[in-house]
Amino acid sequence: MMTPASHIRRNVFGCATQQAFADLLGVTQATVSRWEVDGFISRRGQKAMRAAASSRGIAWDDRWLFIVPAANDDAPVAREEAA
């Protein structure tokens, strides 16, 4: 079952790994793992996600912090850039 954090990491930011997402947000991989397991994203994490989305021109929806959209919902999808 996908949690809000894993949906945001994979489908919004296009990060294949927790480490890549952690690097993007300036947090540790353990923090991202905790968000994905617990299903709760800290306020600091929420702020970092909003800022990262804004700086990348990704349309942000705060509902993603609490629910995973159904497969047919429109959600912007970013792709991780090749290193």
FENMOBEL-V780726 format. One record per residue. RES is the residue in one letter. OMEGA is omega in degrees with one decimal (NA if undefined). D_FIRST is the distance of its C-alpha to the first C-alpha in Angstrom with 1 decimal. Layout:
<<RES/OMEGA/D_FIRST> <RES/OMEGA/D_FIRST>>
//
This chain:
<<M/-178.5/0.0> <M/176.0/3.8> <T/176.5/6.5> <P/-178.4/9.9> <A/179.7/11.5> <S/175.0/9.5> <H/-179.2/10.0> <I/-179.3/13.6> <R/-173.7/14.2> <R/-168.7/13.3> <N/179.8/14.2> <V/-178.1/16.8> <F/178.3/18.6> <G/178.9/17.8> <C/-178.5/17.6> <A/-176.9/16.5> <T/175.7/16.7> <Q/-179.4/16.3> <Q/178.5/20.1> <A/178.8/20.9> <F/178.2/19.0> <A/178.5/20.7> <D/180.0/24.0> <L/-175.2/23.6> <L/-178.2/23.2> <G/176.4/25.6> <V/178.9/23.4> <T/175.9/22.5> <Q/178.8/19.7> <A/177.5/19.2> <T/178.6/18.8> <V/177.9/16.1> <S/179.3/14.3> <R/177.9/14.9> <W/-176.3/13.6> <E/-179.8/10.2> <V/-175.9/10.2> <D/-176.7/12.0> <G/179.5/10.6> <F/178.4/14.4> <I/-179.2/16.4> <S/176.9/20.1> <R/177.6/22.8> <R/178.0/24.1> <G/178.2/20.8> <Q/179.4/20.7> <K/179.8/24.3> <A/179.1/23.8> <M/177.9/21.1> <R/-178.8/23.5> <A/179.6/26.4> <A/178.3/24.7> <A/-179.1/23.7> <S/-177.3/27.3> <S/179.3/29.0> <R/178.6/27.2> <G/178.6/27.9> <I/176.2/24.3> <A/-174.3/24.2> <W/176.2/22.1> <D/-178.2/20.5> <D/178.0/19.9> <R/-180.0/17.5> <W/179.8/14.8> <L/-173.3/15.3> <F/-178.9/14.0> <I/175.4/11.8> <V/-179.8/9.8> <P/174.3/12.3> <A/-175.9/12.2> <A/-177.5/12.9> <N/177.1/16.6> <D/176.2/17.0> <D/175.7/19.3> <A/178.7/18.0> <P/-179.1/20.2> <V/177.1/19.1> <A/177.6/20.9> <R/178.2/21.6> <E/-179.3/22.3> <E/177.5/26.0> <A/-178.0/27.5> <A/NA/29.2>>
//
